[in-house]
Every structure is written in C-alpha cells, then in structure tokens.
Amino acid sequence: MIYPSIDKILNVVDSKYALVYIVANRSKEMTKTNYYQMDLKDYKSEKPIGRALEEVYENLIHINKE
C-alpha cells in the first residue's frame, strides 16, 4: 500500500496528472543530487517516488497554480 494514500495527496494537488508530473520530477532530482528535504529516517518509503509523494503530502514542495 502506498503511503500517503492518493486520496489524501489529491487534497494538496488538484489533479492526478499534475501529481505525476511533480513527483516524477522530484524523484529524478533526488536521484541525481541526493538532496532530501527530510531526514532519511523520517521517510516511510525507501524509493524516491514514495519519498517524493511524502514530501508533497507534507507540503515541502510548493505548487504554483498558475
């Protein structure tokens, strides 16, 4: 099961398509730079995709709605 659930994340991001775009870009950035916004022990997921989802849910990634 994915943590956090998609339903909870969609309260932060308006559409599934925007969520996929944001999370894909953030996970690539994590892989390239090894920069994480939380301590590694605070993430529940081990993979960059899951970690990016957690960052979106925790409002660590700010989304411009323009």
CHARMM internal coordinates of N, CA and C (Angstrom, degrees):
IC EDIT
DIST 1 N 1 CA 1.4499
DIST 1 CA 1 C 1.5368
ANGL 1 N 1 CA 1 C 109.36
DIST 1 C 2 N 1.2910
ANGL 1 CA 1 C 2 N 116.17
DIHE 1 N 1 CA 1 C 2 N 140.10
DIST 2 N 2 CA 1.4632
ANGL 1 C 2 N 2 CA 122.00
DIHE 1 CA 1 C 2 N 2 CA -178.53
DIST 2 CA 2 C 1.5258
ANGL 2 N 2 CA 2 C 109.46
DIHE 1 C 2 N 2 CA 2 C -81.46
DIST 2 C 3 N 1.3215
ANGL 2 CA 2 C 3 N 114.87
DIHE 2 N 2 CA 2 C 3 N 134.10
DIST 3 N 3 CA 1.4594
ANGL 2 C 3 N 3 CA 119.26
DIHE 2 CA 2 C 3 N 3 CA 172.09
DIST 3 CA 3 C 1.5058
ANGL 3 N 3 CA 3 C 107.01
DIHE 2 C 3 N 3 CA 3 C -115.87
DIST 3 C 4 N 1.2514
ANGL 3 CA 3 C 4 N 120.25
DIHE 3 N 3 CA 3 C 4 N 134.52
DIST 4 N 4 CA 1.4611
ANGL 3 C 4 N 4 CA 129.50
DIHE 3 CA 3 C 4 N 4 CA -12.17
DIST 4 CA 4 C 1.5213
ANGL 4 N 4 CA 4 C 110.29
DIHE 3 C 4 N 4 CA 4 C -74.27
DIST 4 C 5 N 1.3103
ANGL 4 CA 4 C 5 N 116.65
DIHE 4 N 4 CA 4 C 5 N 162.22
DIST 5 N 5 CA 1.4634
ANGL 4 C 5 N 5 CA 119.68
DIHE 4 CA 4 C 5 N 5 CA -176.87
DIST 5 CA 5 C 1.5295
ANGL 5 N 5 CA 5 C 110.59
DIHE 4 C 5 N 5 CA 5 C -68.41
DIST 5 C 6 N 1.2911
ANGL 5 CA 5 C 6 N 114.41
DIHE 5 N 5 CA 5 C 6 N 152.19
DIST 6 N 6 CA 1.4668
ANGL 5 C 6 N 6 CA 120.95
DIHE 5 CA 5 C 6 N 6 CA -178.41
DIST 6 CA 6 C 1.5281
ANGL 6 N 6 CA 6 C 110.68
DIHE 5 C 6 N 6 CA 6 C -60.29
DIST 6 C 7 N 1.3189
ANGL 6 CA 6 C 7 N 117.47
DIHE 6 N 6 CA 6 C 7 N -36.65
DIST 7 N 7 CA 1.4686
ANGL 6 C 7 N 7 CA 120.50
DIHE 6 CA 6 C 7 N 7 CA 179.74
DIST 7 CA 7 C 1.5200
ANGL 7 N 7 CA 7 C 111.60
DIHE 6 C 7 N 7 CA 7 C -60.53
DIST 7 C 8 N 1.3182
ANGL 7 CA 7 C 8 N 117.34
DIHE 7 N 7 CA 7 C 8 N -40.07
DIST 8 N 8 CA 1.4676
ANGL 7 C 8 N 8 CA 120.77
DIHE 7 CA 7 C 8 N 8 CA 179.29
DIST 8 CA 8 C 1.5229
ANGL 8 N 8 CA 8 C 111.22
DIHE 7 C 8 N 8 CA 8 C -69.75
DIST 8 C 9 N 1.3242
ANGL 8 CA 8 C 9 N 116.59
DIHE 8 N 8 CA 8 C 9 N -37.92
DIST 9 N 9 CA 1.4662
ANGL 8 C 9 N 9 CA 120.10
DIHE 8 CA 8 C 9 N 9 CA -179.10
DIST 9 CA 9 C 1.5201
ANGL 9 N 9 CA 9 C 110.79
DIHE 8 C 9 N 9 CA 9 C -69.61
DIST 9 C 10 N 1.3271
ANGL 9 CA 9 C 10 N 117.42
DIHE 9 N 9 CA 9 C 10 N -33.03
DIST 10 N 10 CA 1.4649
ANGL 9 C 10 N 10 CA 119.69
DIHE 9 CA 9 C 10 N 10 CA -179.36
DIST 10 CA 10 C 1.5251
ANGL 10 N 10 CA 10 C 112.29
DIHE 9 C 10 N 10 CA 10 C -68.66
DIST 10 C 11 N 1.3223
ANGL 10 CA 10 C 11 N 118.32
DIHE 10 N 10 CA 10 C 11 N -9.81
DIST 11 N 11 CA 1.4611
ANGL 10 C 11 N 11 CA 120.77
DIHE 10 CA 10 C 11 N 11 CA 170.45
DIST 11 CA 11 C 1.5176
ANGL 11 N 11 CA 11 C 110.68
DIHE 10 C 11 N 11 CA 11 C -75.56
DIST 11 C 12 N 1.3372
ANGL 11 CA 11 C 12 N 116.77
DIHE 11 N 11 CA 11 C 12 N -21.72
DIST 12 N 12 CA 1.4623
ANGL 11 C 12 N 12 CA 122.13
DIHE 11 CA 11 C 12 N 12 CA 179.99
DIST 12 CA 12 C 1.5306
ANGL 12 N 12 CA 12 C 110.35
DIHE 11 C 12 N 12 CA 12 C -92.83
DIST 12 C 13 N 1.3327
ANGL 12 CA 12 C 13 N 115.99
DIHE 12 N 12 CA 12 C 13 N -42.21
DIST 13 N 13 CA 1.4709
ANGL 12 C 13 N 13 CA 122.38
DIHE 12 CA 12 C 13 N 13 CA -178.35
DIST 13 CA 13 C 1.5269
ANGL 13 N 13 CA 13 C 107.90
DIHE 12 C 13 N 13 CA 13 C -110.32
DIST 13 C 14 N 1.3200
ANGL 13 CA 13 C 14 N 116.28
DIHE 13 N 13 CA 13 C 14 N 140.54
DIST 14 N 14 CA 1.4603
ANGL 13 C 14 N 14 CA 120.75
DIHE 13 CA 13 C 14 N 14 CA -173.90
DIST 14 CA 14 C 1.5238
ANGL 14 N 14 CA 14 C 115.12
DIHE 13 C 14 N 14 CA 14 C -70.82
DIST 14 C 15 N 1.3245
ANGL 14 CA 14 C 15 N 117.79
DIHE 14 N 14 CA 14 C 15 N -36.36
DIST 15 N 15 CA 1.4638
ANGL 14 C 15 N 15 CA 118.64
DIHE 14 CA 14 C 15 N 15 CA -175.21
DIST 15 CA 15 C 1.5252
ANGL 15 N 15 CA 15 C 111.04
DIHE 14 C 15 N 15 CA 15 C -135.50
DIST 15 C 16 N 1.3150
ANGL 15 CA 15 C 16 N 114.41
DIHE 15 N 15 CA 15 C 16 N 157.61
DIST 16 N 16 CA 1.4685
ANGL 15 C 16 N 16 CA 120.04
DIHE 15 CA 15 C 16 N 16 CA 178.15
DIST 16 CA 16 C 1.5223
ANGL 16 N 16 CA 16 C 110.63
DIHE 15 C 16 N 16 CA 16 C -65.62
DIST 16 C 17 N 1.3180
ANGL 16 CA 16 C 17 N 116.70
DIHE 16 N 16 CA 16 C 17 N -34.18
DIST 17 N 17 CA 1.4617
ANGL 16 C 17 N 17 CA 121.09
DIHE 16 CA 16 C 17 N 17 CA -178.31
DIST 17 CA 17 C 1.5294
ANGL 17 N 17 CA 17 C 110.70
DIHE 16 C 17 N 17 CA 17 C -66.38
DIST 17 C 18 N 1.3198
ANGL 17 CA 17 C 18 N 116.34
DIHE 17 N 17 CA 17 C 18 N -43.08
DIST 18 N 18 CA 1.4611
ANGL 17 C 18 N 18 CA 120.16
DIHE 17 CA 17 C 18 N 18 CA 177.18
DIST 18 CA 18 C 1.5266
ANGL 18 N 18 CA 18 C 110.06
DIHE 17 C 18 N 18 CA 18 C -64.53
DIST 18 C 19 N 1.3049
ANGL 18 CA 18 C 19 N 116.76
DIHE 18 N 18 CA 18 C 19 N -39.63
DIST 19 N 19 CA 1.4580
ANGL 18 C 19 N 19 CA 121.01
DIHE 18 CA 18 C 19 N 19 CA 179.03
DIST 19 CA 19 C 1.5222
ANGL 19 N 19 CA 19 C 111.41
DIHE 18 C 19 N 19 CA 19 C -61.11
DIST 19 C 20 N 1.3154
ANGL 19 CA 19 C 20 N 117.00
DIHE 19 N 19 CA 19 C 20 N -45.33
DIST 20 N 20 CA 1.4667
ANGL 19 C 20 N 20 CA 121.21
DIHE 19 CA 19 C 20 N 20 CA 179.18
DIST 20 CA 20 C 1.5207
ANGL 20 N 20 CA 20 C 110.28
DIHE 19 C 20 N 20 CA 20 C -61.39
DIST 20 C 21 N 1.3120
ANGL 20 CA 20 C 21 N 117.28
DIHE 20 N 20 CA 20 C 21 N -43.85
DIST 21 N 21 CA 1.4632
ANGL 20 C 21 N 21 CA 121.58
DIHE 20 CA 20 C 21 N 21 CA 179.91
DIST 21 CA 21 C 1.5266
ANGL 21 N 21 CA 21 C 111.44
DIHE 20 C 21 N 21 CA 21 C -62.59
DIST 21 C 22 N 1.3021
ANGL 21 CA 21 C 22 N 116.90
DIHE 21 N 21 CA 21 C 22 N -46.85
DIST 22 N 22 CA 1.4685
ANGL 21 C 22 N 22 CA 122.03
DIHE 21 CA 21 C 22 N 22 CA -177.95
DIST 22 CA 22 C 1.5236
ANGL 22 N 22 CA 22 C 110.70
DIHE 21 C 22 N 22 CA 22 C -65.16
DIST 22 C 23 N 1.3203
ANGL 22 CA 22 C 23 N 116.88
DIHE 22 N 22 CA 22 C 23 N -47.53
DIST 23 N 23 CA 1.4582
ANGL 22 C 23 N 23 CA 121.14
DIHE 22 CA 22 C 23 N 23 CA -176.21
DIST 23 CA 23 C 1.5256
ANGL 23 N 23 CA 23 C 110.83
DIHE 22 C 23 N 23 CA 23 C -67.91
DIST 23 C 24 N 1.3187
ANGL 23 CA 23 C 24 N 117.88
DIHE 23 N 23 CA 23 C 24 N -38.69
DIST 24 N 24 CA 1.4653
ANGL 23 C 24 N 24 CA 120.42
DIHE 23 CA 23 C 24 N 24 CA 178.56
DIST 24 CA 24 C 1.5217
ANGL 24 N 24 CA 24 C 110.78
DIHE 23 C 24 N 24 CA 24 C -62.95
DIST 24 C 25 N 1.3224
ANGL 24 CA 24 C 25 N 116.54
DIHE 24 N 24 CA 24 C 25 N -45.76
DIST 25 N 25 CA 1.4636
ANGL 24 C 25 N 25 CA 119.46
DIHE 24 CA 24 C 25 N 25 CA 179.58
DIST 25 CA 25 C 1.5223
ANGL 25 N 25 CA 25 C 112.11
DIHE 24 C 25 N 25 CA 25 C -65.42
DIST 25 C 26 N 1.3208
ANGL 25 CA 25 C 26 N 117.38
DIHE 25 N 25 CA 25 C 26 N -41.40
DIST 26 N 26 CA 1.4637
ANGL 25 C 26 N 26 CA 120.63
DIHE 25 CA 25 C 26 N 26 CA -179.70
DIST 26 CA 26 C 1.5251
ANGL 26 N 26 CA 26 C 111.38
DIHE 25 C 26 N 26 CA 26 C -66.82
DIST 26 C 27 N 1.3226
ANGL 26 CA 26 C 27 N 117.77
DIHE 26 N 26 CA 26 C 27 N -39.44
DIST 27 N 27 CA 1.4602
ANGL 26 C 27 N 27 CA 119.52
DIHE 26 CA 26 C 27 N 27 CA 179.94
DIST 27 CA 27 C 1.5247
ANGL 27 N 27 CA 27 C 111.51
DIHE 26 C 27 N 27 CA 27 C -67.75
DIST 27 C 28 N 1.3322
ANGL 27 CA 27 C 28 N 117.37
DIHE 27 N 27 CA 27 C 28 N -36.48
DIST 28 N 28 CA 1.4640
ANGL 27 C 28 N 28 CA 120.12
DIHE 27 CA 27 C 28 N 28 CA 174.81
DIST 28 CA 28 C 1.5192
ANGL 28 N 28 CA 28 C 110.81
DIHE 27 C 28 N 28 CA 28 C -63.94
DIST 28 C 29 N 1.3330
ANGL 28 CA 28 C 29 N 115.94
DIHE 28 N 28 CA 28 C 29 N -40.89
DIST 29 N 29 CA 1.4600
ANGL 28 C 29 N 29 CA 120.79
DIHE 28 CA 28 C 29 N 29 CA 178.43
DIST 29 CA 29 C 1.5340
ANGL 29 N 29 CA 29 C 110.69
DIHE 28 C 29 N 29 CA 29 C -62.89
DIST 29 C 30 N 1.3247
ANGL 29 CA 29 C 30 N 117.00
DIHE 29 N 29 CA 29 C 30 N -41.95
DIST 30 N 30 CA 1.4719
ANGL 29 C 30 N 30 CA 120.69
DIHE 29 CA 29 C 30 N 30 CA 177.73
DIST 30 CA 30 C 1.5197
ANGL 30 N 30 CA 30 C 111.28
DIHE 29 C 30 N 30 CA 30 C -60.81
DIST 30 C 31 N 1.3260
ANGL 30 CA 30 C 31 N 116.13
DIHE 30 N 30 CA 30 C 31 N -42.73
DIST 31 N 31 CA 1.4558
ANGL 30 C 31 N 31 CA 120.77
DIHE 30 CA 30 C 31 N 31 CA -178.32
DIST 31 CA 31 C 1.5231
ANGL 31 N 31 CA 31 C 111.56
DIHE 30 C 31 N 31 CA 31 C -65.90
DIST 31 C 32 N 1.3266
ANGL 31 CA 31 C 32 N 117.05
DIHE 31 N 31 CA 31 C 32 N -41.54
DIST 32 N 32 CA 1.4658
ANGL 31 C 32 N 32 CA 120.94
DIHE 31 CA 31 C 32 N 32 CA -178.44
DIST 32 CA 32 C 1.5234
ANGL 32 N 32 CA 32 C 112.80
DIHE 31 C 32 N 32 CA 32 C -72.32
DIST 32 C 33 N 1.3278
ANGL 32 CA 32 C 33 N 117.10
DIHE 32 N 32 CA 32 C 33 N -45.15
DIST 33 N 33 CA 1.4628
ANGL 32 C 33 N 33 CA 120.60
DIHE 32 CA 32 C 33 N 33 CA -170.40
DIST 33 CA 33 C 1.5261
ANGL 33 N 33 CA 33 C 114.58
DIHE 32 C 33 N 33 CA 33 C -99.89
DIST 33 C 34 N 1.3280
ANGL 33 CA 33 C 34 N 117.27
DIHE 33 N 33 CA 33 C 34 N -15.53
DIST 34 N 34 CA 1.4659
ANGL 33 C 34 N 34 CA 121.50
DIHE 33 CA 33 C 34 N 34 CA -174.95
DIST 34 CA 34 C 1.5251
ANGL 34 N 34 CA 34 C 111.84
DIHE 33 C 34 N 34 CA 34 C 59.51
DIST 34 C 35 N 1.3179
ANGL 34 CA 34 C 35 N 117.58
DIHE 34 N 34 CA 34 C 35 N 28.29
DIST 35 N 35 CA 1.4658
ANGL 34 C 35 N 35 CA 122.14
DIHE 34 CA 34 C 35 N 35 CA 177.90
DIST 35 CA 35 C 1.5245
ANGL 35 N 35 CA 35 C 108.72
DIHE 34 C 35 N 35 CA 35 C -101.01
DIST 35 C 36 N 1.3217
ANGL 35 CA 35 C 36 N 114.94
DIHE 35 N 35 CA 35 C 36 N 124.29
DIST 36 N 36 CA 1.4614
ANGL 35 C 36 N 36 CA 121.72
DIHE 35 CA 35 C 36 N 36 CA 178.88
DIST 36 CA 36 C 1.5218
ANGL 36 N 36 CA 36 C 108.61
DIHE 35 C 36 N 36 CA 36 C -122.21
DIST 36 C 37 N 1.3087
ANGL 36 CA 36 C 37 N 117.43
DIHE 36 N 36 CA 36 C 37 N 142.94
DIST 37 N 37 CA 1.4579
ANGL 36 C 37 N 37 CA 121.64
DIHE 36 CA 36 C 37 N 37 CA -176.64
DIST 37 CA 37 C 1.5212
ANGL 37 N 37 CA 37 C 112.72
DIHE 36 C 37 N 37 CA 37 C -84.45
DIST 37 C 38 N 1.3245
ANGL 37 CA 37 C 38 N 117.24
DIHE 37 N 37 CA 37 C 38 N -13.13
DIST 38 N 38 CA 1.4629
ANGL 37 C 38 N 38 CA 121.48
DIHE 37 CA 37 C 38 N 38 CA 176.53
DIST 38 CA 38 C 1.5270
ANGL 38 N 38 CA 38 C 107.46
DIHE 37 C 38 N 38 CA 38 C -124.10
DIST 38 C 39 N 1.3148
ANGL 38 CA 38 C 39 N 117.20
DIHE 38 N 38 CA 38 C 39 N 164.89
DIST 39 N 39 CA 1.4565
ANGL 38 C 39 N 39 CA 120.15
DIHE 38 CA 38 C 39 N 39 CA 172.87
DIST 39 CA 39 C 1.5136
ANGL 39 N 39 CA 39 C 108.89
DIHE 38 C 39 N 39 CA 39 C -64.22
DIST 39 C 40 N 1.3201
ANGL 39 CA 39 C 40 N 116.47
DIHE 39 N 39 CA 39 C 40 N 145.14
DIST 40 N 40 CA 1.4596
ANGL 39 C 40 N 40 CA 119.91
DIHE 39 CA 39 C 40 N 40 CA -177.43
DIST 40 CA 40 C 1.5259
ANGL 40 N 40 CA 40 C 111.99
DIHE 39 C 40 N 40 CA 40 C -60.32
DIST 40 C 41 N 1.3191
ANGL 40 CA 40 C 41 N 117.54
DIHE 40 N 40 CA 40 C 41 N -31.14
DIST 41 N 41 CA 1.4676
ANGL 40 C 41 N 41 CA 120.13
DIHE 40 CA 40 C 41 N 41 CA -179.91
DIST 41 CA 41 C 1.5324
ANGL 41 N 41 CA 41 C 112.13
DIHE 40 C 41 N 41 CA 41 C -71.26
DIST 41 C 42 N 1.3432
ANGL 41 CA 41 C 42 N 117.83
DIHE 41 N 41 CA 41 C 42 N -18.80
DIST 42 N 42 CA 1.4632
ANGL 41 C 42 N 42 CA 121.89
DIHE 41 CA 41 C 42 N 42 CA -179.13
DIST 42 CA 42 C 1.5292
ANGL 42 N 42 CA 42 C 112.93
DIHE 41 C 42 N 42 CA 42 C -81.89
DIST 42 C 43 N 1.3346
ANGL 42 CA 42 C 43 N 117.51
DIHE 42 N 42 CA 42 C 43 N -17.86
DIST 43 N 43 CA 1.4667
ANGL 42 C 43 N 43 CA 120.91
DIHE 42 CA 42 C 43 N 43 CA 178.21
DIST 43 CA 43 C 1.5200
ANGL 43 N 43 CA 43 C 109.53
DIHE 42 C 43 N 43 CA 43 C -76.57
DIST 43 C 44 N 1.3146
ANGL 43 CA 43 C 44 N 116.55
DIHE 43 N 43 CA 43 C 44 N 139.88
DIST 44 N 44 CA 1.4603
ANGL 43 C 44 N 44 CA 121.11
DIHE 43 CA 43 C 44 N 44 CA 175.21
DIST 44 CA 44 C 1.5134
ANGL 44 N 44 CA 44 C 110.99
DIHE 43 C 44 N 44 CA 44 C -88.87
DIST 44 C 45 N 1.3211
ANGL 44 CA 44 C 45 N 116.52
DIHE 44 N 44 CA 44 C 45 N -25.37
DIST 45 N 45 CA 1.4584
ANGL 44 C 45 N 45 CA 121.83
DIHE 44 CA 44 C 45 N 45 CA -179.37
DIST 45 CA 45 C 1.5181
ANGL 45 N 45 CA 45 C 110.12
DIHE 44 C 45 N 45 CA 45 C -96.25
DIST 45 C 46 N 1.3219
ANGL 45 CA 45 C 46 N 115.90
DIHE 45 N 45 CA 45 C 46 N 150.39
DIST 46 N 46 CA 1.4571
ANGL 45 C 46 N 46 CA 120.74
DIHE 45 CA 45 C 46 N 46 CA 178.36
DIST 46 CA 46 C 1.5257
ANGL 46 N 46 CA 46 C 112.21
DIHE 45 C 46 N 46 CA 46 C -96.33
DIST 46 C 47 N 1.3175
ANGL 46 CA 46 C 47 N 116.87
DIHE 46 N 46 CA 46 C 47 N -20.49
DIST 47 N 47 CA 1.4601
ANGL 46 C 47 N 47 CA 120.79
DIHE 46 CA 46 C 47 N 47 CA -175.91
DIST 47 CA 47 C 1.5275
ANGL 47 N 47 CA 47 C 110.74
DIHE 46 C 47 N 47 CA 47 C -95.02
DIST 47 C 48 N 1.3408
ANGL 47 CA 47 C 48 N 116.91
DIHE 47 N 47 CA 47 C 48 N 150.95
DIST 48 N 48 CA 1.4694
ANGL 47 C 48 N 48 CA 120.49
DIHE 47 CA 47 C 48 N 48 CA -178.97
DIST 48 CA 48 C 1.5230
ANGL 48 N 48 CA 48 C 114.29
DIHE 47 C 48 N 48 CA 48 C -58.81
DIST 48 C 49 N 1.3223
ANGL 48 CA 48 C 49 N 118.02
DIHE 48 N 48 CA 48 C 49 N -35.33
DIST 49 N 49 CA 1.4697
ANGL 48 C 49 N 49 CA 120.62
DIHE 48 CA 48 C 49 N 49 CA 179.28
DIST 49 CA 49 C 1.5238
ANGL 49 N 49 CA 49 C 109.94
DIHE 48 C 49 N 49 CA 49 C -62.17
DIST 49 C 50 N 1.2996
ANGL 49 CA 49 C 50 N 116.83
DIHE 49 N 49 CA 49 C 50 N -47.70
DIST 50 N 50 CA 1.4598
ANGL 49 C 50 N 50 CA 121.24
DIHE 49 CA 49 C 50 N 50 CA 179.22
DIST 50 CA 50 C 1.5113
ANGL 50 N 50 CA 50 C 111.99
DIHE 49 C 50 N 50 CA 50 C -64.31
DIST 50 C 51 N 1.3258
ANGL 50 CA 50 C 51 N 116.21
DIHE 50 N 50 CA 50 C 51 N -38.76
DIST 51 N 51 CA 1.4621
ANGL 50 C 51 N 51 CA 120.26
DIHE 50 CA 50 C 51 N 51 CA 178.62
DIST 51 CA 51 C 1.5186
ANGL 51 N 51 CA 51 C 111.01
DIHE 50 C 51 N 51 CA 51 C -66.03
DIST 51 C 52 N 1.3336
ANGL 51 CA 51 C 52 N 116.51
DIHE 51 N 51 CA 51 C 52 N -37.92
DIST 52 N 52 CA 1.4655
ANGL 51 C 52 N 52 CA 119.98
DIHE 51 CA 51 C 52 N 52 CA 177.39
DIST 52 CA 52 C 1.5258
ANGL 52 N 52 CA 52 C 110.48
DIHE 51 C 52 N 52 CA 52 C -66.31
DIST 52 C 53 N 1.3157
ANGL 52 CA 52 C 53 N 117.64
DIHE 52 N 52 CA 52 C 53 N -38.61
DIST 53 N 53 CA 1.4683
ANGL 52 C 53 N 53 CA 120.83
DIHE 52 CA 52 C 53 N 53 CA 175.89
DIST 53 CA 53 C 1.5216
ANGL 53 N 53 CA 53 C 110.91
DIHE 52 C 53 N 53 CA 53 C -61.81
DIST 53 C 54 N 1.3269
ANGL 53 CA 53 C 54 N 116.69
DIHE 53 N 53 CA 53 C 54 N -40.72
DIST 54 N 54 CA 1.4622
ANGL 53 C 54 N 54 CA 120.19
DIHE 53 CA 53 C 54 N 54 CA 178.71
DIST 54 CA 54 C 1.5233
ANGL 54 N 54 CA 54 C 111.02
DIHE 53 C 54 N 54 CA 54 C -64.58
DIST 54 C 55 N 1.3345
ANGL 54 CA 54 C 55 N 117.22
DIHE 54 N 54 CA 54 C 55 N -39.08
DIST 55 N 55 CA 1.4585
ANGL 54 C 55 N 55 CA 120.48
DIHE 54 CA 54 C 55 N 55 CA 178.84
DIST 55 CA 55 C 1.5238
ANGL 55 N 55 CA 55 C 111.12
DIHE 54 C 55 N 55 CA 55 C -64.96
DIST 55 C 56 N 1.3119
ANGL 55 CA 55 C 56 N 117.34
DIHE 55 N 55 CA 55 C 56 N -39.84
DIST 56 N 56 CA 1.4679
ANGL 55 C 56 N 56 CA 120.32
DIHE 55 CA 55 C 56 N 56 CA 177.38
DIST 56 CA 56 C 1.5202
ANGL 56 N 56 CA 56 C 109.25
DIHE 55 C 56 N 56 CA 56 C -63.36
DIST 56 C 57 N 1.3149
ANGL 56 CA 56 C 57 N 117.33
DIHE 56 N 56 CA 56 C 57 N -44.90
DIST 57 N 57 CA 1.4613
ANGL 56 C 57 N 57 CA 121.67
DIHE 56 CA 56 C 57 N 57 CA -178.70
DIST 57 CA 57 C 1.5259
ANGL 57 N 57 CA 57 C 111.83
DIHE 56 C 57 N 57 CA 57 C -63.93
DIST 57 C 58 N 1.3191
ANGL 57 CA 57 C 58 N 117.46
DIHE 57 N 57 CA 57 C 58 N -35.03
DIST 58 N 58 CA 1.4665
ANGL 57 C 58 N 58 CA 121.85
DIHE 57 CA 57 C 58 N 58 CA -179.77
DIST 58 CA 58 C 1.5366
ANGL 58 N 58 CA 58 C 112.17
DIHE 57 C 58 N 58 CA 58 C -83.90
DIST 58 C 59 N 1.3264
ANGL 58 CA 58 C 59 N 117.30
DIHE 58 N 58 CA 58 C 59 N 6.23
DIST 59 N 59 CA 1.4740
ANGL 58 C 59 N 59 CA 123.61
DIHE 58 CA 58 C 59 N 59 CA -178.67
DIST 59 CA 59 C 1.5244
ANGL 59 N 59 CA 59 C 112.85
DIHE 58 C 59 N 59 CA 59 C 59.98
DIST 59 C 60 N 1.3017
ANGL 59 CA 59 C 60 N 117.22
DIHE 59 N 59 CA 59 C 60 N 33.32
DIST 60 N 60 CA 1.4650
ANGL 59 C 60 N 60 CA 121.23
DIHE 59 CA 59 C 60 N 60 CA 175.62
DIST 60 CA 60 C 1.5229
ANGL 60 N 60 CA 60 C 111.39
DIHE 59 C 60 N 60 CA 60 C -87.04
DIST 60 C 61 N 1.3154
ANGL 60 CA 60 C 61 N 115.63
DIHE 60 N 60 CA 60 C 61 N -15.74
DIST 61 N 61 CA 1.4721
ANGL 60 C 61 N 61 CA 121.26
DIHE 60 CA 60 C 61 N 61 CA 175.03
DIST 61 CA 61 C 1.5156
ANGL 61 N 61 CA 61 C 106.84
DIHE 60 C 61 N 61 CA 61 C -111.41
DIST 61 C 62 N 1.3165
ANGL 61 CA 61 C 62 N 115.99
DIHE 61 N 61 CA 61 C 62 N 118.92
DIST 62 N 62 CA 1.4568
ANGL 61 C 62 N 62 CA 120.57
DIHE 61 CA 61 C 62 N 62 CA -177.74
DIST 62 CA 62 C 1.5167
ANGL 62 N 62 CA 62 C 109.06
DIHE 61 C 62 N 62 CA 62 C -93.02
DIST 62 C 63 N 1.3095
ANGL 62 CA 62 C 63 N 115.92
DIHE 62 N 62 CA 62 C 63 N 134.00
DIST 63 N 63 CA 1.4554
ANGL 62 C 63 N 63 CA 122.56
DIHE 62 CA 62 C 63 N 63 CA -174.68
DIST 63 CA 63 C 1.5241
ANGL 63 N 63 CA 63 C 109.57
DIHE 62 C 63 N 63 CA 63 C -113.30
DIST 63 C 64 N 1.3264
ANGL 63 CA 63 C 64 N 115.73
DIHE 63 N 63 CA 63 C 64 N 122.85
DIST 64 N 64 CA 1.4639
ANGL 63 C 64 N 64 CA 120.24
DIHE 63 CA 63 C 64 N 64 CA 175.38
DIST 64 CA 64 C 1.5128
ANGL 64 N 64 CA 64 C 108.31
DIHE 63 C 64 N 64 CA 64 C -83.70
DIST 64 C 65 N 1.3047
ANGL 64 CA 64 C 65 N 116.23
DIHE 64 N 64 CA 64 C 65 N 128.53
DIST 65 N 65 CA 1.4724
ANGL 64 C 65 N 65 CA 120.97
DIHE 64 CA 64 C 65 N 65 CA -177.15
DIST 65 CA 65 C 1.5218
ANGL 65 N 65 CA 65 C 110.04
DIHE 64 C 65 N 65 CA 65 C -102.89
DIST 65 C 66 N 1.3087
ANGL 65 CA 65 C 66 N 115.45
DIHE 65 N 65 CA 65 C 66 N 56.38
DIST 66 N 66 CA 1.4687
ANGL 65 C 66 N 66 CA 120.47
DIHE 65 CA 65 C 66 N 66 CA -179.57
DIST 66 CA 66 C 1.4897
ANGL 66 N 66 CA 66 C 111.36
DIHE 65 C 66 N 66 CA 66 C -104.41
END
COOR INIT
IC SEED 1 N 1 CA 1 C
IC BUILD
